[in-house]
């Protein structure tokens, strides 16, 4: 059986490298540092999981975060699960402007609780 694919989109970071956790759970990990690079990777692989950051950007006229750009291709992959990291200060914006519109498997506020992330990832494996 092929290893499950995890695509991590780390635009700003500021949290631990969770690659060892991802690999321990059996994921083959691809990390990129922008949504643009994630879009390129999604042409080459079909991730089982995408882990990405919601970074609210008030200067966007038509969206609240660059993460929204990733949602069209993800919409064509109904079996791909999305886990989102977000700032607690932006929780209301995340809930109203993103989560209410898109299917989010799990949303974790900073600082990221590794046990909660492991639970979210493990539930995908079941």
KOLGU-4560 file (N, C-alpha, C; in nm, 3 decimals, padded with zeros to 5 digits):
<recs>
<n_xx: 00.084 n_yy: -00.119 n_zz: 00.000 ca_xx: 00.000 ca_yy: 00.000 ca_zz: 00.000 c_xx: 00.089 c_yy: 00.125 c_zz: 00.000 mol: A seq: 1 type: UNK>
<n_xx: 00.056 n_yy: 00.220 n_zz: -00.081 ca_xx: 00.133 ca_yy: 00.344 ca_zz: -00.090 c_xx: 00.115 c_yy: 00.427 c_zz: 00.037 mol: A seq: 2 type: UNK>
<n_xx: 00.220 n_yy: 00.497 n_zz: 00.072 ca_xx: 00.212 ca_yy: 00.585 ca_zz: 00.189 c_xx: 00.118 c_yy: 00.701 c_zz: 00.159 mol: A seq: 3 type: UNK>
<n_xx: 00.050 n_yy: 00.744 n_zz: 00.260 ca_xx: -00.038 ca_yy: 00.860 ca_zz: 00.246 c_xx: 00.048 c_yy: 00.985 c_zz: 00.226 mol: A seq: 4 type: UNK>
<n_xx: -00.004 n_yy: 01.077 n_zz: 00.146 ca_xx: 00.067 ca_yy: 01.201 ca_zz: 00.113 c_xx: 00.015 c_yy: 01.315 c_zz: 00.200 mol: A seq: 5 type: UNK>
<n_xx: 00.107 n_yy: 01.392 n_zz: 00.257 ca_xx: 00.072 ca_yy: 01.511 ca_zz: 00.333 c_xx: 00.145 c_yy: 01.629 c_zz: 00.271 mol: A seq: 6 type: UNK>
<n_xx: 00.069 n_yy: 01.731 n_zz: 00.239 ca_xx: 00.126 ca_yy: 01.855 ca_zz: 00.186 c_xx: 00.116 c_yy: 01.962 c_zz: 00.294 mol: A seq: 7 type: UNK>
<n_xx: 00.229 n_yy: 02.011 n_zz: 00.338 ca_xx: 00.233 ca_yy: 02.117 ca_zz: 00.440 c_xx: 00.267 c_yy: 02.250 c_zz: 00.376 mol: A seq: 8 type: UNK>
<n_xx: 00.183 n_yy: 02.350 n_zz: 00.403 ca_xx: 00.204 ca_yy: 02.485 ca_zz: 00.349 c_xx: 00.243 c_yy: 02.575 c_zz: 00.465 mol: A seq: 9 type: UNK>
<n_xx: 00.370 n_yy: 02.611 n_zz: 00.472 ca_xx: 00.423 ca_yy: 02.690 ca_zz: 00.583 c_xx: 00.460 c_yy: 02.828 c_zz: 00.529 mol: A seq: 10 type: UNK>
<n_xx: 00.366 n_yy: 02.921 n_zz: 00.537 ca_xx: 00.393 ca_yy: 03.056 ca_zz: 00.485 c_xx: 00.469 c_yy: 03.141 c_zz: 00.586 mol: A seq: 11 type: UNK>
<n_xx: 00.426 n_yy: 03.140 n_zz: 00.710 ca_xx: 00.490 ca_yy: 03.222 ca_zz: 00.813 c_xx: 00.558 c_yy: 03.138 c_zz: 00.920 mol: A seq: 12 type: UNK>
<n_xx: 00.504 n_yy: 03.021 n_zz: 00.949 ca_xx: 00.564 ca_yy: 02.934 ca_zz: 01.049 c_xx: 00.548 c_yy: 02.990 c_zz: 01.189 mol: A seq: 13 type: UNK>
<n_xx: 00.654 n_yy: 02.978 n_zz: 01.268 ca_xx: 00.647 ca_yy: 03.024 ca_zz: 01.406 c_xx: 00.598 c_yy: 02.914 c_zz: 01.499 mol: A seq: 14 type: UNK>
<n_xx: 00.603 n_yy: 02.791 n_zz: 01.453 ca_xx: 00.563 ca_yy: 02.676 ca_zz: 01.533 c_xx: 00.663 c_yy: 02.564 c_zz: 01.505 mol: A seq: 15 type: UNK>
<n_xx: 00.663 n_yy: 02.461 n_zz: 01.589 ca_xx: 00.761 ca_yy: 02.353 ca_zz: 01.570 c_xx: 00.747 c_yy: 02.284 c_zz: 01.434 mol: A seq: 16 type: UNK>
<n_xx: 00.853 n_yy: 02.220 n_zz: 01.394 ca_xx: 00.851 ca_yy: 02.139 ca_zz: 01.273 c_xx: 00.781 c_yy: 02.008 c_zz: 01.308 mol: A seq: 17 type: UNK>
<n_xx: 00.665 n_yy: 01.985 n_zz: 01.250 ca_xx: 00.587 ca_yy: 01.866 ca_zz: 01.281 c_xx: 00.616 c_yy: 01.750 c_zz: 01.186 mol: A seq: 18 type: UNK>
<n_xx: 00.718 n_yy: 01.762 n_zz: 01.102 ca_xx: 00.751 ca_yy: 01.655 ca_zz: 01.008 c_xx: 00.773 c_yy: 01.521 c_zz: 01.079 mol: A seq: 19 type: UNK>
<n_xx: 00.847 n_yy: 01.516 n_zz: 01.192 ca_xx: 00.863 ca_yy: 01.387 ca_zz: 01.259 c_xx: 00.728 c_yy: 01.324 c_zz: 01.301 mol: A seq: 20 type: UNK>
<n_xx: 00.634 n_yy: 01.405 n_zz: 01.345 ca_xx: 00.501 ca_yy: 01.354 ca_zz: 01.380 c_xx: 00.432 c_yy: 01.300 c_zz: 01.255 mol: A seq: 21 type: UNK>
<n_xx: 00.433 n_yy: 01.377 n_zz: 01.148 ca_xx: 00.369 ca_yy: 01.334 ca_zz: 01.024 c_xx: 00.426 c_yy: 01.200 c_zz: 00.977 mol: A seq: 22 type: UNK>
<n_xx: 00.558 n_yy: 01.190 n_zz: 00.979 ca_xx: 00.623 ca_yy: 01.067 ca_zz: 00.932 c_xx: 00.596 c_yy: 00.950 c_zz: 01.025 mol: A seq: 23 type: UNK>
<n_xx: 00.593 n_yy: 00.976 n_zz: 01.155 ca_xx: 00.564 ca_yy: 00.869 ca_zz: 01.252 c_xx: 00.425 c_yy: 00.811 c_zz: 01.227 mol: A seq: 24 type: UNK>
<n_xx: 00.333 n_yy: 00.896 n_zz: 01.182 ca_xx: 00.197 ca_yy: 00.851 ca_zz: 01.154 c_xx: 00.185 c_yy: 00.787 c_zz: 01.015 mol: A seq: 25 type: UNK>
<n_xx: 00.296 n_yy: 00.781 n_zz: 00.942 ca_xx: 00.297 ca_yy: 00.711 ca_zz: 00.814 c_xx: 00.277 c_yy: 00.797 c_zz: 00.691 mol: A seq: 26 type: UNK>
<n_xx: 00.286 n_yy: 00.928 n_zz: 00.707 ca_xx: 00.269 ca_yy: 01.017 ca_zz: 00.592 c_xx: 00.401 c_yy: 01.042 c_zz: 00.521 mol: A seq: 27 type: UNK>
<n_xx: 00.395 n_yy: 01.049 n_zz: 00.390 ca_xx: 00.507 ca_yy: 01.099 ca_zz: 00.310 c_xx: 00.485 c_yy: 01.249 c_zz: 00.301 mol: A seq: 28 type: UNK>
<n_xx: 00.582 n_yy: 01.327 n_zz: 00.344 ca_xx: 00.564 ca_yy: 01.470 ca_zz: 00.364 c_xx: 00.629 c_yy: 01.552 c_zz: 00.254 mol: A seq: 29 type: UNK>
<n_xx: 00.553 n_yy: 01.648 n_zz: 00.203 ca_xx: 00.604 ca_yy: 01.750 ca_zz: 00.111 c_xx: 00.574 c_yy: 01.885 c_zz: 00.175 mol: A seq: 30 type: UNK>
<n_xx: 00.677 n_yy: 01.966 n_zz: 00.197 ca_xx: 00.660 ca_yy: 02.099 ca_zz: 00.256 c_xx: 00.690 c_yy: 02.206 c_zz: 00.152 mol: A seq: 31 type: UNK>
<n_xx: 00.606 n_yy: 02.309 n_zz: 00.151 ca_xx: 00.628 ca_yy: 02.424 ca_zz: 00.064 c_xx: 00.608 c_yy: 02.550 c_zz: 00.148 mol: A seq: 32 type: UNK>
<n_xx: 00.659 n_yy: 02.664 n_zz: 00.097 ca_xx: 00.650 ca_yy: 02.788 ca_zz: 00.176 c_xx: 00.555 c_yy: 02.891 c_zz: 00.117 mol: A seq: 33 type: UNK>
<n_xx: 00.469 n_yy: 02.849 n_zz: 00.024 ca_xx: 00.370 ca_yy: 02.942 ca_zz: -00.030 c_xx: 00.254 c_yy: 02.864 c_zz: -00.091 mol: A seq: 34 type: UNK>
<n_xx: 00.140 n_yy: 02.929 n_zz: -00.100 ca_xx: 00.023 ca_yy: 02.868 ca_zz: -00.164 c_xx: 00.053 c_yy: 02.844 c_zz: -00.312 mol: A seq: 35 type: UNK>
<n_xx: 00.124 n_yy: 02.936 n_zz: -00.374 ca_xx: 00.159 ca_yy: 02.919 ca_zz: -00.515 c_xx: 00.237 c_yy: 02.789 c_zz: -00.537 mol: A seq: 36 type: UNK>
<n_xx: 00.333 n_yy: 02.761 n_zz: -00.449 ca_xx: 00.410 ca_yy: 02.638 ca_zz: -00.461 c_xx: 00.324 c_yy: 02.516 c_zz: -00.428 mol: A seq: 37 type: UNK>
<n_xx: 00.229 n_yy: 02.533 n_zz: -00.338 ca_xx: 00.136 ca_yy: 02.423 ca_zz: -00.306 c_xx: 00.052 c_yy: 02.389 c_zz: -00.428 mol: A seq: 38 type: UNK>
<n_xx: 00.005 n_yy: 02.491 n_zz: -00.499 ca_xx: -00.073 ca_yy: 02.467 ca_zz: -00.621 c_xx: 00.009 c_yy: 02.390 c_zz: -00.723 mol: A seq: 39 type: UNK>
<n_xx: 00.136 n_yy: 02.423 n_zz: -00.735 ca_xx: 00.225 ca_yy: 02.353 ca_zz: -00.827 c_xx: 00.242 c_yy: 02.207 c_zz: -00.785 mol: A seq: 40 type: UNK>
<n_xx: 00.261 n_yy: 02.184 n_zz: -00.656 ca_xx: 00.278 ca_yy: 02.047 ca_zz: -00.605 c_xx: 00.152 c_yy: 01.964 c_zz: -00.627 mol: A seq: 41 type: UNK>
<n_xx: 00.036 n_yy: 02.027 n_zz: -00.616 ca_xx: -00.090 ca_yy: 01.954 ca_zz: -00.631 c_xx: -00.111 c_yy: 01.908 c_zz: -00.775 mol: A seq: 42 type: UNK>
<n_xx: -00.035 n_yy: 01.960 n_zz: -00.868 ca_xx: -00.040 ca_yy: 01.910 ca_zz: -01.006 c_xx: 00.040 c_yy: 01.781 c_zz: -01.018 mol: A seq: 43 type: UNK>
<n_xx: 00.133 n_yy: 01.759 n_zz: -00.924 ca_xx: 00.220 ca_yy: 01.642 ca_zz: -00.928 c_xx: 00.174 c_yy: 01.530 c_zz: -00.835 mol: A seq: 44 type: UNK>
<n_xx: 00.107 n_yy: 01.565 n_zz: -00.727 ca_xx: 00.065 ca_yy: 01.465 ca_zz: -00.630 c_xx: -00.076 c_yy: 01.496 c_zz: -00.582 mol: A seq: 45 type: UNK>
<n_xx: -00.142 n_yy: 01.393 n_zz: -00.534 ca_xx: -00.275 ca_yy: 01.410 ca_zz: -00.477 c_xx: -00.263 c_yy: 01.387 c_zz: -00.328 mol: A seq: 46 type: UNK>
<n_xx: -00.258 n_yy: 01.494 n_zz: -00.250 ca_xx: -00.239 ca_yy: 01.476 ca_zz: -00.106 c_xx: -00.364 c_yy: 01.418 c_zz: -00.040 mol: A seq: 47 type: UNK>
<n_xx: -00.339 n_yy: 01.335 n_zz: 00.060 ca_xx: -00.449 ca_yy: 01.286 ca_zz: 00.145 c_xx: -00.486 c_yy: 01.393 c_zz: 00.246 mol: A seq: 48 type: UNK>
<n_xx: -00.384 n_yy: 01.471 n_zz: 00.285 ca_xx: -00.402 ca_yy: 01.577 ca_zz: 00.384 c_xx: -00.324 c_yy: 01.700 c_zz: 00.341 mol: A seq: 49 type: UNK>
<n_xx: -00.385 n_yy: 01.816 n_zz: 00.361 ca_xx: -00.315 ca_yy: 01.943 ca_zz: 00.346 c_xx: -00.319 c_yy: 02.011 c_zz: 00.483 mol: A seq: 50 type: UNK>
<n_xx: -00.203 n_yy: 02.049 n_zz: 00.532 ca_xx: -00.192 ca_yy: 02.125 ca_zz: 00.657 c_xx: -00.144 c_yy: 02.263 c_zz: 00.617 mol: A seq: 51 type: UNK>
<n_xx: -00.223 n_yy: 02.365 n_zz: 00.650 ca_xx: -00.191 ca_yy: 02.501 ca_zz: 00.605 c_xx: -00.231 c_yy: 02.603 c_zz: 00.710 mol: A seq: 52 type: UNK>
<n_xx: -00.179 n_yy: 02.723 n_zz: 00.691 ca_xx: -00.206 ca_yy: 02.834 ca_zz: 00.783 c_xx: -00.314 c_yy: 02.926 c_zz: 00.726 mol: A seq: 53 type: UNK>
<n_xx: -00.402 n_yy: 02.973 n_zz: 00.814 ca_xx: -00.494 ca_yy: 03.081 ca_zz: 00.778 c_xx: -00.431 c_yy: 03.208 c_zz: 00.831 mol: A seq: 54 type: UNK>
<n_xx: -00.386 n_yy: 03.292 n_zz: 00.741 ca_xx: -00.326 ca_yy: 03.421 ca_zz: 00.778 c_xx: -00.416 c_yy: 03.530 c_zz: 00.723 mol: A seq: 55 type: UNK>
<n_xx: -00.496 n_yy: 03.589 n_zz: 00.811 ca_xx: -00.591 ca_yy: 03.691 ca_zz: 00.767 c_xx: -00.516 c_yy: 03.809 c_zz: 00.707 mol: A seq: 56 type: UNK>
<n_xx: -00.562 n_yy: 03.853 n_zz: 00.589 ca_xx: -00.499 ca_yy: 03.966 ca_zz: 00.521 c_xx: -00.608 c_yy: 04.063 c_zz: 00.479 mol: A seq: 57 type: UNK>
<n_xx: -00.618 n_yy: 04.173 n_zz: 00.551 ca_xx: -00.725 ca_yy: 04.270 ca_zz: 00.525 c_xx: -00.706 c_yy: 04.345 c_zz: 00.393 mol: A seq: 58 type: UNK>
<n_xx: -00.587 n_yy: 04.339 n_zz: 00.335 ca_xx: -00.563 ca_yy: 04.410 ca_zz: 00.210 c_xx: -00.614 c_yy: 04.335 c_zz: 00.087 mol: A seq: 59 type: UNK>
<n_xx: -00.662 n_yy: 04.213 n_zz: 00.105 ca_xx: -00.721 ca_yy: 04.139 ca_zz: -00.007 c_xx: -00.862 c_yy: 04.188 c_zz: -00.029 mol: A seq: 60 type: UNK>
<n_xx: -00.894 n_yy: 04.222 n_zz: -00.151 ca_xx: -01.027 ca_yy: 04.273 ca_zz: -00.184 c_xx: -01.130 c_yy: 04.161 c_zz: -00.192 mol: A seq: 61 type: UNK>
<n_xx: -01.091 n_yy: 04.047 n_zz: -00.249 ca_xx: -01.188 ca_yy: 03.942 ca_zz: -00.279 c_xx: -01.176 c_yy: 03.816 c_zz: -00.193 mol: A seq: 62 type: UNK>
<n_xx: -01.085 n_yy: 03.815 n_zz: -00.098 ca_xx: -01.069 ca_yy: 03.699 ca_zz: -00.010 c_xx: -01.005 c_yy: 03.742 c_zz: 00.120 mol: A seq: 63 type: UNK>
<n_xx: -01.008 n_yy: 03.655 n_zz: 00.217 ca_xx: -00.957 ca_yy: 03.691 ca_zz: 00.349 c_xx: -00.817 c_yy: 03.637 c_zz: 00.375 mol: A seq: 64 type: UNK>
<n_xx: -00.773 n_yy: 03.543 n_zz: 00.293 ca_xx: -00.644 ca_yy: 03.479 ca_zz: 00.315 c_xx: -00.596 c_yy: 03.416 c_zz: 00.184 mol: A seq: 65 type: UNK>
<n_xx: -00.467 n_yy: 03.403 n_zz: 00.170 ca_xx: -00.414 ca_yy: 03.336 ca_zz: 00.051 c_xx: -00.456 c_yy: 03.189 c_zz: 00.048 mol: A seq: 66 type: UNK>
<n_xx: -00.493 n_yy: 03.135 n_zz: 00.162 ca_xx: -00.538 ca_yy: 02.996 ca_zz: 00.169 c_xx: -00.660 c_yy: 02.972 c_zz: 00.081 mol: A seq: 67 type: UNK>
<n_xx: -00.742 n_yy: 03.074 n_zz: 00.061 ca_xx: -00.862 ca_yy: 03.058 ca_zz: -00.024 c_xx: -00.825 c_yy: 03.021 c_zz: -00.167 mol: A seq: 68 type: UNK>
<n_xx: -00.709 n_yy: 03.063 n_zz: -00.213 ca_xx: -00.663 ca_yy: 03.031 ca_zz: -00.347 c_xx: -00.647 c_yy: 02.880 c_zz: -00.365 mol: A seq: 69 type: UNK>
<n_xx: -00.615 n_yy: 02.813 n_zz: -00.257 ca_xx: -00.593 ca_yy: 02.669 ca_zz: -00.260 c_xx: -00.724 c_yy: 02.590 c_zz: -00.262 mol: A seq: 70 type: UNK>
<n_xx: -00.834 n_yy: 02.655 n_zz: -00.230 ca_xx: -00.959 ca_yy: 02.582 ca_zz: -00.211 c_xx: -01.022 c_yy: 02.532 c_zz: -00.341 mol: A seq: 71 type: UNK>
<n_xx: -01.003 n_yy: 02.600 n_zz: -00.451 ca_xx: -01.060 ca_yy: 02.551 ca_zz: -00.578 c_xx: -01.002 c_yy: 02.415 c_zz: -00.616 mol: A seq: 72 type: UNK>
<n_xx: -00.869 n_yy: 02.400 n_zz: -00.619 ca_xx: -00.815 ca_yy: 02.267 ca_zz: -00.650 c_xx: -00.850 c_yy: 02.164 c_zz: -00.543 mol: A seq: 73 type: UNK>
<n_xx: -00.855 n_yy: 02.205 n_zz: -00.417 ca_xx: -00.892 ca_yy: 02.111 ca_zz: -00.312 c_xx: -01.036 c_yy: 02.064 c_zz: -00.329 mol: A seq: 74 type: UNK>
<n_xx: -01.121 n_yy: 02.151 n_zz: -00.380 ca_xx: -01.260 ca_yy: 02.115 ca_zz: -00.404 c_xx: -01.275 c_yy: 02.003 c_zz: -00.505 mol: A seq: 75 type: UNK>
<n_xx: -01.176 n_yy: 01.987 n_zz: -00.592 ca_xx: -01.177 ca_yy: 01.879 ca_zz: -00.690 c_xx: -01.118 c_yy: 01.750 c_zz: -00.634 mol: A seq: 76 type: UNK>
<n_xx: -01.075 n_yy: 01.754 n_zz: -00.509 ca_xx: -01.018 ca_yy: 01.637 ca_zz: -00.441 c_xx: -01.100 c_yy: 01.609 c_zz: -00.315 mol: A seq: 77 type: UNK>
<n_xx: -01.218 n_yy: 01.552 n_zz: -00.331 ca_xx: -01.310 ca_yy: 01.539 ca_zz: -00.217 c_xx: -01.257 c_yy: 01.451 c_zz: -00.104 mol: A seq: 78 type: UNK>
<n_xx: -01.160 n_yy: 01.364 n_zz: -00.132 ca_xx: -01.106 ca_yy: 01.279 ca_zz: -00.026 c_xx: -00.990 c_yy: 01.343 c_zz: 00.049 mol: A seq: 79 type: UNK>
<n_xx: -00.942 n_yy: 01.458 n_zz: 00.003 ca_xx: -00.832 ca_yy: 01.528 ca_zz: 00.069 c_xx: -00.887 c_yy: 01.607 c_zz: 00.187 mol: A seq: 80 type: UNK>
<n_xx: -00.825 n_yy: 01.589 n_zz: 00.302 ca_xx: -00.866 ca_yy: 01.658 ca_zz: 00.424 c_xx: -00.778 c_yy: 01.780 c_zz: 00.446 mol: A seq: 81 type: UNK>
<n_xx: -00.838 n_yy: 01.884 n_zz: 00.504 ca_xx: -00.767 ca_yy: 02.009 ca_zz: 00.531 c_xx: -00.760 c_yy: 02.033 c_zz: 00.681 mol: A seq: 82 type: UNK>
<n_xx: -00.639 n_yy: 02.055 n_zz: 00.729 ca_xx: -00.616 ca_yy: 02.095 ca_zz: 00.867 c_xx: -00.558 c_yy: 02.236 c_zz: 00.863 mol: A seq: 83 type: UNK>
<n_xx: -00.617 n_yy: 02.326 n_zz: 00.939 ca_xx: -00.579 ca_yy: 02.467 ca_zz: 00.935 c_xx: -00.527 c_yy: 02.513 c_zz: 01.070 mol: A seq: 84 type: UNK>
<n_xx: -00.414 n_yy: 02.584 n_zz: 01.069 ca_xx: -00.361 ca_yy: 02.652 ca_zz: 01.186 c_xx: -00.403 c_yy: 02.799 c_zz: 01.174 mol: A seq: 85 type: UNK>
<n_xx: -00.443 n_yy: 02.860 n_zz: 01.286 ca_xx: -00.486 ca_yy: 03.000 ca_zz: 01.281 c_xx: -00.452 c_yy: 03.072 c_zz: 01.411 mol: A seq: 86 type: UNK>
<n_xx: -00.442 n_yy: 03.204 n_zz: 01.403 ca_xx: -00.419 ca_yy: 03.290 ca_zz: 01.519 c_xx: -00.549 c_yy: 03.306 c_zz: 01.597 mol: A seq: 87 type: UNK>
<n_xx: -00.543 n_yy: 03.292 n_zz: 01.729 ca_xx: -00.663 ca_yy: 03.310 ca_zz: 01.811 c_xx: -00.725 c_yy: 03.447 c_zz: 01.790 mol: A seq: 88 type: UNK>
<n_xx: -00.641 n_yy: 03.548 n_zz: 01.768 ca_xx: -00.692 ca_yy: 03.684 ca_zz: 01.745 c_xx: -00.778 c_yy: 03.692 c_zz: 01.619 mol: A seq: 89 type: UNK>
<n_xx: -00.759 n_yy: 03.600 n_zz: 01.528 ca_xx: -00.834 ca_yy: 03.599 ca_zz: 01.402 c_xx: -00.939 c_yy: 03.489 c_zz: 01.396 mol: A seq: 90 type: UNK>
<n_xx: -00.973 n_yy: 03.433 n_zz: 01.511 ca_xx: -01.068 ca_yy: 03.321 ca_zz: 01.514 c_xx: -01.203 c_yy: 03.358 c_zz: 01.453 mol: A seq: 91 type: UNK>
<n_xx: -01.255 n_yy: 03.476 n_zz: 01.487 ca_xx: -01.385 ca_yy: 03.516 ca_zz: 01.434 c_xx: -01.379 c_yy: 03.529 c_zz: 01.281 mol: A seq: 92 type: UNK>
<n_xx: -01.274 n_yy: 03.591 n_zz: 01.231 ca_xx: -01.258 ca_yy: 03.606 ca_zz: 01.086 c_xx: -01.243 c_yy: 03.470 c_zz: 01.020 mol: A seq: 93 type: UNK>
<n_xx: -01.166 n_yy: 03.382 n_zz: 01.084 ca_xx: -01.148 ca_yy: 03.247 ca_zz: 01.030 c_xx: -01.282 c_yy: 03.174 c_zz: 01.024 mol: A seq: 94 type: UNK>
<n_xx: -01.358 n_yy: 03.178 n_zz: 01.133 ca_xx: -01.486 ca_yy: 03.107 ca_zz: 01.137 c_xx: -01.586 c_yy: 03.165 c_zz: 01.036 mol: A seq: 95 type: UNK>
<n_xx: -01.597 n_yy: 03.296 n_zz: 01.030 ca_xx: -01.698 ca_yy: 03.360 ca_zz: 00.945 c_xx: -01.659 c_yy: 03.364 c_zz: 00.797 mol: A seq: 96 type: UNK>
<n_xx: -01.533 n_yy: 03.390 n_zz: 00.770 ca_xx: -01.493 ca_yy: 03.414 ca_zz: 00.631 c_xx: -01.426 c_yy: 03.295 c_zz: 00.563 mol: A seq: 97 type: UNK>
<n_xx: -01.392 n_yy: 03.194 n_zz: 00.643 ca_xx: -01.328 ca_yy: 03.079 ca_zz: 00.580 c_xx: -01.400 c_yy: 02.949 c_zz: 00.615 mol: A seq: 98 type: UNK>
<n_xx: -01.405 n_yy: 02.916 n_zz: 00.741 ca_xx: -01.461 ca_yy: 02.787 ca_zz: 00.781 c_xx: -01.608 c_yy: 02.773 c_zz: 00.744 mol: A seq: 99 type: UNK>
<n_xx: -01.681 n_yy: 02.883 n_zz: 00.743 ca_xx: -01.823 ca_yy: 02.875 ca_zz: 00.707 c_xx: -01.841 c_yy: 02.845 c_zz: 00.557 mol: A seq: 100 type: UNK>
<n_xx: -01.736 n_yy: 02.866 n_zz: 00.478 ca_xx: -01.744 ca_yy: 02.847 ca_zz: 00.333 c_xx: -01.678 c_yy: 02.718 c_zz: 00.284 mol: A seq: 101 type: UNK>
<n_xx: -01.581 n_yy: 02.668 n_zz: 00.360 ca_xx: -01.500 ca_yy: 02.556 ca_zz: 00.312 c_xx: -01.500 c_yy: 02.442 c_zz: 00.413 mol: A seq: 102 type: UNK>
<n_xx: -01.479 n_yy: 02.322 n_zz: 00.362 ca_xx: -01.475 ca_yy: 02.202 ca_zz: 00.446 c_xx: -01.338 c_yy: 02.193 c_zz: 00.514 mol: A seq: 103 type: UNK>
<n_xx: -01.338 n_yy: 02.205 n_zz: 00.645 ca_xx: -01.216 ca_yy: 02.200 ca_zz: 00.724 c_xx: -01.225 c_yy: 02.079 c_zz: 00.817 mol: A seq: 104 type: UNK>
<n_xx: -01.133 n_yy: 01.986 n_zz: 00.803 ca_xx: -01.133 ca_yy: 01.866 ca_zz: 00.887 c_xx: -01.104 c_yy: 01.901 c_zz: 01.033 mol: A seq: 105 type: UNK>
<n_xx: -01.004 n_yy: 01.988 n_zz: 01.054 ca_xx: -00.968 ca_yy: 02.031 ca_zz: 01.189 c_xx: -00.906 c_yy: 02.169 c_zz: 01.181 mol: A seq: 106 type: UNK>
<n_xx: -00.933 n_yy: 02.249 n_zz: 01.283 ca_xx: -00.875 ca_yy: 02.383 ca_zz: 01.294 c_xx: -00.809 c_yy: 02.394 c_zz: 01.431 mol: A seq: 107 type: UNK>
<n_xx: -00.683 n_yy: 02.432 n_zz: 01.431 ca_xx: -00.605 ca_yy: 02.437 ca_zz: 01.554 c_xx: -00.548 c_yy: 02.577 c_zz: 01.574 mol: A seq: 108 type: UNK>
<n_xx: -00.577 n_yy: 02.639 n_zz: 01.689 ca_xx: -00.522 ca_yy: 02.772 ca_zz: 01.715 c_xx: -00.377 c_yy: 02.763 c_zz: 01.762 mol: A seq: 109 type: UNK>
<n_xx: -00.304 n_yy: 02.872 n_zz: 01.740 ca_xx: -00.168 ca_yy: 02.883 ca_zz: 01.794 c_xx: -00.175 c_yy: 02.909 c_zz: 01.943 mol: A seq: 110 type: UNK>
<n_xx: -00.081 n_yy: 02.862 n_zz: 02.022 ca_xx: 00.025 ca_yy: 02.768 ca_zz: 01.984 c_xx: -00.034 c_yy: 02.630 c_zz: 01.955 mol: A seq: 111 type: UNK>
<n_xx: 00.019 n_yy: 02.564 n_zz: 01.856 ca_xx: -00.036 ca_yy: 02.436 ca_zz: 01.812 c_xx: -00.009 c_yy: 02.330 c_zz: 01.918 mol: A seq: 112 type: UNK>
<n_xx: -00.116 n_yy: 02.263 n_zz: 01.959 ca_xx: -00.107 ca_yy: 02.152 ca_zz: 02.053 c_xx: -00.076 c_yy: 02.026 c_zz: 01.972 mol: A seq: 113 type: UNK>
<n_xx: 00.043 n_yy: 01.972 n_zz: 01.991 ca_xx: 00.086 ca_yy: 01.858 ca_zz: 01.911 c_xx: -00.007 c_yy: 01.738 c_zz: 01.929 mol: A seq: 114 type: UNK>
<n_xx: -00.058 n_yy: 01.719 n_zz: 02.050 ca_xx: -00.150 ca_yy: 01.607 ca_zz: 02.074 c_xx: -00.279 c_yy: 01.625 c_zz: 01.996 mol: A seq: 115 type: UNK>
<n_xx: -00.329 n_yy: 01.748 n_zz: 01.988 ca_xx: -00.451 ca_yy: 01.775 ca_zz: 01.910 c_xx: -00.426 c_yy: 01.753 c_zz: 01.761 mol: A seq: 116 type: UNK>
<n_xx: -00.308 n_yy: 01.793 n_zz: 01.714 ca_xx: -00.272 ca_yy: 01.770 ca_zz: 01.574 c_xx: -00.263 c_yy: 01.620 c_zz: 01.546 mol: A seq: 117 type: UNK>
<n_xx: -00.202 n_yy: 01.547 n_zz: 01.637 ca_xx: -00.191 ca_yy: 01.402 ca_zz: 01.620 c_xx: -00.330 c_yy: 01.338 c_zz: 01.616 mol: A seq: 118 type: UNK>
<n_xx: -00.420 n_yy: 01.382 n_zz: 01.703 ca_xx: -00.557 ca_yy: 01.330 ca_zz: 01.704 c_xx: -00.626 c_yy: 01.357 c_zz: 01.571 mol: A seq: 119 type: UNK>
<n_xx: -00.612 n_yy: 01.479 n_zz: 01.520 ca_xx: -00.674 ca_yy: 01.515 ca_zz: 01.392 c_xx: -00.619 c_yy: 01.429 c_zz: 01.278 mol: A seq: 120 type: UNK>
<n_xx: -00.489 n_yy: 01.411 n_zz: 01.276 ca_xx: -00.427 ca_yy: 01.330 ca_zz: 01.171 c_xx: -00.463 c_yy: 01.183 c_zz: 01.184 mol: A seq: 121 type: UNK>
<n_xx: -00.467 n_yy: 01.134 n_zz: 01.307 ca_xx: -00.501 ca_yy: 00.993 ca_zz: 01.330 c_xx: -00.644 c_yy: 00.963 c_zz: 01.289 mol: A seq: 122 type: UNK>
<n_xx: -00.734 n_yy: 01.059 n_zz: 01.308 ca_xx: -00.874 ca_yy: 01.036 ca_zz: 01.272 c_xx: -00.890 c_yy: 01.021 c_zz: 01.121 mol: A seq: 123 type: UNK>
<n_xx: -00.798 n_yy: 01.076 n_zz: 01.044 ca_xx: -00.801 ca_yy: 01.061 ca_zz: 00.899 c_xx: -00.759 c_yy: 00.920 c_zz: 00.860 mol: A seq: 124 type: UNK>
<n_xx: -00.669 n_yy: 00.863 n_zz: 00.938 ca_xx: -00.617 ca_yy: 00.729 ca_zz: 00.909 c_xx: -00.719 c_yy: 00.620 c_zz: 00.938 mol: A seq: 125 type: UNK>
<n_xx: -00.813 n_yy: 00.648 n_zz: 01.026 ca_xx: -00.913 ca_yy: 00.546 ca_zz: 01.066 c_xx: -01.008 c_yy: 00.513 c_zz: 00.954 mol: A seq: 126 type: UNK>
</recs>
